[in-house]
């Protein structure tokens, strides 16, 4: 298991926590600002992990392009991800991985509707990717 798998697990786990807690606060109608501040460190950590995930996603095509090998499996896979029939799914996954960077903005962290919407959307996309990887037997 490499370091990027750990970052991915941490990324989806923190999204799960943020989604669950924010949904609980919305359904229980908790409007206490002290309660909202309890989630702020988790959201900041989520944004930092999203930056790490974005670095990994950005380095992948860079390494595939400048590795010097023209027909390696990594370069072929990256070419298919960017130009193949499912380029939109890869773009959606990249957007969902980078969207929690918005939690670095204090106003976005304080709004439970923003936290719930963003974390639920990102968690749904990333969880669907992991389920698909399990279904086809590919590494996530």
ROGU-686016 format. One line per field, with one value per atom (N, C-alpha, C): atom name; x, y, z; residue number from 1. Coordinates in Angstrom, 1 decimal, decimal comma, m for minus. Each point is the difference from the previous one (the first is absolute). Layout:
# ROGU-686016
atome <- (CA/...)
c1 <- (X/...)
c2 <- (Y/...)
c3 <- (Z/...)
num <- (NUM/...)
This chain:
# ROGU-686016
atome <- (N/CA/C/N/CA/C/N/CA/C/N/CA/C/N/CA/C/N/CA/C/N/CA/C/N/CA/C/N/CA/C/N/CA/C/N/CA/C/N/CA/C/N/CA/C/N/CA/C/N/CA/C/N/CA/C/N/CA/C/N/CA/C/N/CA/C/N/CA/C/N/CA/C/N/CA/C/N/CA/C/N/CA/C/N/CA/C/N/CA/C/N/CA/C/N/CA/C/N/CA/C/N/CA/C/N/CA/C/N/CA/C/N/CA/C/N/CA/C/N/CA/C/N/CA/C/N/CA/C/N/CA/C/N/CA/C/N/CA/C/N/CA/C/N/CA/C/N/CA/C/N/CA/C/N/CA/C/N/CA/C/N/CA/C/N/CA/C/N/CA/C/N/CA/C/N/CA/C/N/CA/C/N/CA/C/N/CA/C/N/CA/C/N/CA/C/N/CA/C/N/CA/C/N/CA/C/N/CA/C/N/CA/C/N/CA/C/N/CA/C/N/CA/C/N/CA/C/N/CA/C/N/CA/C/N/CA/C/N/CA/C/N/CA/C/N/CA/C/N/CA/C/N/CA/C/N/CA/C/N/CA/C/N/CA/C/N/CA/C/N/CA/C/N/CA/C/N/CA/C/N/CA/C/N/CA/C/N/CA/C/N/CA/C/N/CA/C/N/CA/C/N/CA/C/N/CA/C/N/CA/C/N/CA/C/N/CA/C/N/CA/C/N/CA/C/N/CA/C/N/CA/C/N/CA/C/N/CA/C/N/CA/C/N/CA/C/N/CA/C/N/CA/C/N/CA/C/N/CA/C/N/CA/C/N/CA/C/N/CA/C/N/CA/C/N/CA/C/N/CA/C/N/CA/C/N/CA/C/N/CA/C/N/CA/C/N/CA/C/N/CA/C/N/CA/C/N/CA/C/N/CA/C/N/CA/C/N/CA/C/N/CA/C/N/CA/C/N/CA/C/N/CA/C/N/CA/C/N/CA/C/N/CA/C/N/CA/C/N/CA/C/N/CA/C/N/CA/C/N/CA/C/N/CA/C/N/CA/C/N/CA/C/N/CA/C/N/CA/C/N/CA/C/N/CA/C/N/CA/C)
c1 <- (0,9/m0,9/0,9/m0,2/0,8/m0,6/0,8/m0,5/m1,2/m0,2/m1,1/m1,3/0,1/m1,2/m0,4/1,0/m0,4/m0,6/0,5/m0,6/m1,4/m0,3/m1,3/m1,0/0,5/m0,8/m0,4/1,0/m0,2/m0,9/0,1/m0,9/m1,4/m0,3/m1,4/m0,5/0,8/m0,4/m0,3/0,7/m0,3/m1,2/m0,2/m1,3/m1,2/0,2/m1,1/m0,3/1,0/m0,2/m0,7/0,5/m0,6/m1,5/m0,2/m1,4/m0,9/0,4/m0,8/m0,3/1,0/m0,2/m0,8/0,2/m0,8/m1,4/m0,3/m1,4/m0,7/0,8/m0,6/m0,3/0,8/m0,2/m1,2/m0,1/m1,1/m1,3/m0,1/m1,2/m0,4/0,9/m0,3/m0,1/0,2/m0,1/0,8/1,3/0,9/0,6/m0,2/0,5/1,0/0,5/1,0/1,3/0,6/1,3/1,1/m0,1/1,1/0,0/m1,2/m0,1/0,6/m0,2/0,5/1,5/0,6/1,4/0,7/m0,7/0,6/0,3/m0,7/0,3/1,1/0,3/1,0/1,4/0,6/1,3/m0,1/m1,1/m0,2/m0,1/m0,7/m0,1/1,3/0,8/1,3/0,9/0,0/0,8/m0,5/m1,3/m0,5/0,5/0,1/0,5/1,5/0,7/1,4/0,2/m0,8/0,1/m0,5/m0,9/m0,5/1,2/0,8/1,1/1,1/0,2/0,9/m0,6/m1,3/m0,6/0,1/m0,1/0,1/1,5/0,9/1,4/0,2/m0,5/0,2/m0,7/m1,2/m0,7/0,7/0,7/0,7/1,3/0,6/1,3/m0,1/m1,2/m0,2/0,1/m0,7/0,3/1,4/0,5/1,4/1,0/m0,1/0,9/m0,2/m1,3/m0,3/0,5/0,0/0,4/1,5/0,7/1,4/0,9/m0,6/0,8/1,0/m0,2/0,9/m0,4/m0,8/m0,5/m1,3/m0,1/m1,1/m1,2/0,2/m1,2/0,0/0,2/m0,2/m1,4/m0,4/m1,4/m0,5/0,9/m0,4/m0,4/0,8/m0,2/m1,3/m0,2/m1,2/m1,2/0,1/m1,2/m0,3/1,0/m0,3/m0,6/0,5/m0,5/m1,5/m0,3/m1,4/m0,9/0,6/m0,8/m0,3/0,9/m0,2/m0,7/0,0/m0,6/m0,9/m0,2/m0,8/m1,5/m0,8/m1,5/m0,5/0,8/m0,4/0,8/0,4/0,8/m0,8/m1,3/m0,9/0,0/0,1/0,0/1,3/1,1/1,3/0,0/m0,6/m0,1/m0,8/m1,1/m0,9/0,7/0,8/0,8/1,0/0,7/1,0/m0,7/m1,1/m0,7/m0,5/m0,5/m0,4/1,1/1,2/1,2/0,5/m0,1/0,5/m1,0/m1,3/m1,0/0,1/0,5/0,1/1,0/0,8/0,9/m0,8/m1,2/m0,9/m0,2/0,3/m0,1/1,1/1,0/1,0/m0,6/m1,1/m0,7/m0,9/0,2/m0,7/m1,5/m0,5/m1,4/m0,6/0,7/m0,5/m0,1/1,0/0,1/m1,2/m0,4/m1,0/m1,4/m0,3/m1,3/m0,2/m1,0/m0,2/m0,6/m0,8/m0,5/1,1/1,0/1,1/0,8/0,3/0,7/m0,7/m1,3/m0,8/0,0/m0,3/m0,1/1,3/1,0/1,3/0,5/m0,1/0,6/m0,9/m1,3/m0,9/0,3/0,1/0,3/1,4/1,0/1,3/0,1/m0,7/0,0/m0,7/m1,1/m0,7/0,8/0,7/0,9/1,1/0,7/1,2/m0,4/m1,2/m0,5/m0,4/m0,6/m0,4/1,2/1,1/1,2/0,6/0,0/0,5/m0,9/m1,3/m0,9/0,3/0,2/0,2/1,4/1,0/1,3/m0,1/m0,9/m0,2/m0,7/m1,0/m0,8/0,8/0,9/0,8/1,3/0,3/1,2/1,3/m0,2/1,2/0,4/1,3/0,4/m0,6/m0,5/m0,6/1,1)
c2 <- (m1,2/1,2/1,2/0,9/1,2/1,2/1,0/1,2/0,7/m0,1/0,6/m0,7/m1,3/m0,8/0,5/0,2/0,5/1,4/0,9/1,3/m0,2/m0,9/m0,2/m0,5/m1,0/m0,5/1,2/0,8/1,1/1,0/0,2/1,0/m0,5/m1,2/m0,5/m0,1/m0,4/m0,1/1,4/1,0/1,3/0,6/m0,3/0,4/m0,7/m1,3/m0,7/0,6/0,4/0,6/1,4/0,8/1,3/m0,1/m0,9/m0,2/m0,5/m1,0/m0,5/1,1/0,7/1,0/1,2/0,4/1,1/m0,3/m1,2/m0,5/m0,1/m0,5/m0,1/1,4/1,0/1,3/0,7/m0,3/0,6/m0,6/m1,3/m0,7/0,3/0,2/0,3/1,5/0,8/1,4/0,7/m0,4/0,6/1,2/1,2/1,2/0,7/m0,8/0,6/0,2/1,2/0,2/m0,7/m0,4/m0,8/m1,4/m0,5/m1,4/0,0/1,1/0,1/0,0/0,7/0,1/m1,3/m0,9/m1,4/m0,7/0,3/m0,7/0,7/1,2/0,8/m0,7/m0,6/m0,6/m1,2/m0,8/m1,1/0,5/1,1/0,6/0,5/0,6/0,5/m1,1/m1,1/m1,2/m0,6/0,0/m0,5/0,8/1,3/0,9/m0,3/m0,2/m0,3/m1,4/m1,0/m1,3/0,2/0,8/0,3/0,6/0,9/0,5/m1,1/m0,9/m1,1/m0,9/m0,2/m0,8/0,7/1,3/0,8/m0,1/0,0/m0,1/m1,4/m1,0/m1,4/0,0/0,5/0,0/0,9/1,0/0,9/m0,7/m0,7/m0,6/m1,2/m0,7/m1,2/0,3/1,0/0,2/0,6/0,7/0,6/m1,2/m0,9/m1,1/m0,9/m0,2/m0,8/0,7/1,3/0,7/0,1/0,3/0,2/m1,1/m1,2/m1,2/m0,4/0,3/m0,4/m1,2/m0,8/m1,3/0,4/m0,3/0,4/m0,9/m1,3/m0,9/m0,8/0,6/m0,6/m0,1/m1,0/m0,1/1,3/0,7/1,2/1,1/0,2/1,0/m0,3/m1,3/m0,4/0,2/m0,4/0,2/1,5/0,8/1,5/0,6/m0,5/0,5/m0,4/m1,2/m0,4/0,7/0,3/0,8/1,4/0,6/1,4/0,1/m1,0/0,2/m1,2/m1,0/m1,1/0,3/m1,0/0,2/0,4/m0,3/0,4/1,1/0,9/1,2/0,8/0,1/0,8/m0,6/m1,3/m0,7/0,3/0,0/0,4/1,4/0,9/1,4/0,2/m0,7/0,1/m0,5/m1,0/m0,5/1,0/0,6/1,0/1,2/0,4/1,1/m0,3/m1,2/m0,4/m0,1/m0,4/m0,1/1,3/1,0/1,4/0,9/m0,3/0,9/0,3/m0,9/0,3/1,1/0,5/1,1/1,2/0,1/1,1/0,1/m1,0/0,0/0,9/0,4/0,9/1,4/0,3/1,3/m0,1/0,9/m0,1/0,1/0,8/0,2/m1,3/m0,7/m1,3/m1,1/0,1/m1,0/0,3/1,2/0,3/m0,3/m0,1/m0,2/m1,5/m0,5/m1,5/m0,4/0,8/m0,4/m0,1/0,8/m0,1/m1,2/m0,3/m1,1/m1,3/0,0/m1,2/m0,3/1,0/m0,1/m0,4/0,6/m0,2/m1,4/m0,3/m1,3/m1,2/0,2/m1,1/m0,2/1,0/m0,1/m0,7/0,5/m0,6/m1,5/m0,2/m1,4/m0,9/0,4/m0,9/m0,4/1,0/m0,3/m0,9/0,3/m0,8/m1,4/m0,1/m1,3/m0,8/0,6/m0,7/m0,5/0,8/m0,5/m1,2/0,0/m1,1/m1,3/0,2/m1,1/m0,6/0,9/m0,5/m0,8/0,5/m0,6/m1,4/m0,1/m1,3/m1,0/0,6/m0,9/m0,6/0,8/m0,5/m0,6/0,1/m0,6/0,8/1,3/0,8/0,7/0,4/0,7/1,4/0,5/1,3/1,0)
c3 <- (0,0/0,0/0,0/m1,0/m0,1/0,8/0,0/0,8/m0,6/m1,3/m0,6/0,3/0,2/0,5/1,4/0,8/1,4/m0,1/m0,9/m0,2/m0,5/m0,9/m0,5/1,0/0,9/1,1/1,0/0,3/0,9/m0,6/m1,3/m0,7/0,1/m0,4/0,1/1,4/0,9/1,4/0,6/m0,3/0,5/m0,6/m1,3/m0,7/0,7/0,4/0,6/1,4/0,7/1,3/m0,2/m0,9/m0,2/m0,5/m0,9/m0,5/1,2/0,7/1,1/1,1/0,4/1,1/m0,5/m1,3/m0,5/m0,2/m0,5/m0,1/1,3/1,0/1,3/0,6/m0,2/0,5/m0,8/m1,3/m0,7/0,4/0,1/0,4/1,4/0,9/1,4/0,2/m1,0/0,0/1,1/0,0/1,0/m0,6/0,5/m0,5/0,9/0,9/1,0/m0,7/0,0/m0,7/0,6/1,3/0,6/m0,5/m0,3/m0,6/m1,4/m0,8/m1,3/0,0/1,0/0,1/0,3/0,6/0,3/m1,3/m1,1/m1,2/m0,8/0,3/m0,8/m0,1/1,1/m0,3/m0,9/0,0/m0,9/m1,4/m0,2/m1,4/m0,5/0,9/m0,4/m0,4/0,8/m0,3/m1,3/m0,2/m1,3/m1,2/0,2/m1,1/m0,3/1,1/m0,2/m0,7/0,4/m0,7/m1,4/m0,3/m1,4/m0,8/0,6/m0,6/m0,4/1,0/m0,3/m1,1/0,0/m1,1/m1,3/0,0/m1,2/m0,5/0,9/m0,4/m0,7/0,6/m0,6/m1,4/m0,1/m1,3/m1,0/0,4/m0,9/m0,4/0,8/m0,3/m0,9/0,1/m0,8/m1,5/m0,6/m1,5/m0,2/0,9/m0,2/m0,1/0,9/m0,1/m1,2/m0,3/m1,2/m1,3/0,0/m1,2/m0,1/1,1/m0,1/0,5/0,0/0,5/m1,0/m1,3/m1,0/m0,7/0,6/m0,7/m0,7/m1,3/m0,8/0,2/0,1/0,0/1,4/1,1/1,2/0,4/0,9/0,4/0,7/0,7/0,7/m1,0/m1,0/m1,0/m0,8/m0,3/m0,8/0,9/1,2/0,9/0,2/0,1/0,2/m1,3/m1,1/m1,3/m0,1/0,4/m0,1/1,0/1,2/1,0/m0,5/m0,7/m0,4/m1,3/m0,9/m1,3/m0,3/0,8/m0,3/0,2/m0,2/0,1/1,4/1,0/1,4/0,5/m0,8/0,5/0,9/m0,1/0,8/1,5/0,1/1,3/0,7/m0,7/0,6/0,4/m0,8/0,3/1,3/0,1/1,1/1,3/m0,1/1,1/0,4/m0,9/0,3/0,7/m0,5/0,6/1,4/0,2/1,3/1,0/m0,5/0,9/0,4/m0,9/0,3/0,6/0,0/0,5/1,5/0,8/1,4/0,4/m1,0/0,2/0,4/m0,4/0,4/1,5/0,7/1,5/0,6/m0,7/0,5/0,2/m0,7/0,1/1,3/1,0/1,2/m0,1/m0,9/m0,2/m0,5/m0,9/m0,4/1,1/0,9/1,1/1,0/0,1/1,0/m0,4/m1,3/m0,5/m0,1/0,8/0,0/m1,3/m0,7/m1,3/m1,0/0,0/m1,0/0,4/1,3/0,4/m0,4/0,3/m0,4/m1,5/m0,7/m1,5/m0,6/0,4/m0,6/0,4/1,3/0,4/m0,5/m0,1/m0,5/m1,4/m0,8/m1,5/m0,2/0,7/m0,2/0,5/1,2/0,5/m0,9/m0,6/m0,9/m1,2/m0,6/m1,2/0,4/1,1/0,4/0,4/0,7/0,4/m1,2/m1,0/m1,2/m0,7/0,0/m0,7/0,7/1,4/0,7/m0,2/0,0/m0,3/m1,4/m1,0/m1,3/m0,1/0,7/0,1/0,6/1,1/0,6/m0,9/m0,8/m0,9/m1,1/m0,6/m1,1/0,4/1,3/0,5/m0,2/m0,3/m0,2/1,3/0,1/1,2/0,0/1,1/0,1/0,2)
num <- (1/1/1/2/2/2/3/3/3/4/4/4/5/5/5/6/6/6/7/7/7/8/8/8/9/9/9/10/10/10/11/11/11/12/12/12/13/13/13/14/14/14/15/15/15/16/16/16/17/17/17/18/18/18/19/19/19/20/20/20/21/21/21/22/22/22/23/23/23/24/24/24/25/25/25/26/26/26/27/27/27/28/28/28/29/29/29/30/30/30/31/31/31/32/32/32/33/33/33/34/34/34/35/35/35/36/36/36/37/37/37/38/38/38/39/39/39/40/40/40/41/41/41/42/42/42/43/43/43/44/44/44/45/45/45/46/46/46/47/47/47/48/48/48/49/49/49/50/50/50/51/51/51/52/52/52/53/53/53/54/54/54/55/55/55/56/56/56/57/57/57/58/58/58/59/59/59/60/60/60/61/61/61/62/62/62/63/63/63/64/64/64/65/65/65/66/66/66/67/67/67/68/68/68/69/69/69/70/70/70/71/71/71/72/72/72/73/73/73/74/74/74/75/75/75/76/76/76/77/77/77/78/78/78/79/79/79/80/80/80/81/81/81/82/82/82/83/83/83/84/84/84/85/85/85/86/86/86/87/87/87/88/88/88/89/89/89/90/90/90/91/91/91/92/92/92/93/93/93/94/94/94/95/95/95/96/96/96/97/97/97/98/98/98/99/99/99/100/100/100/101/101/101/102/102/102/103/103/103/104/104/104/105/105/105/106/106/106/107/107/107/108/108/108/109/109/109/110/110/110/111/111/111/112/112/112/113/113/113/114/114/114/115/115/115/116/116/116/117/117/117/118/118/118/119/119/119/120/120/120/121/121/121/122/122/122/123/123/123/124/124/124/125/125/125/126/126/126/127/127/127/128/128/128/129/129/129/130/130/130/131/131/131/132/132/132/133/133/133/134/134/134/135/135/135/136/136/136/137/137/137/138/138/138/139/139/139/140/140/140)
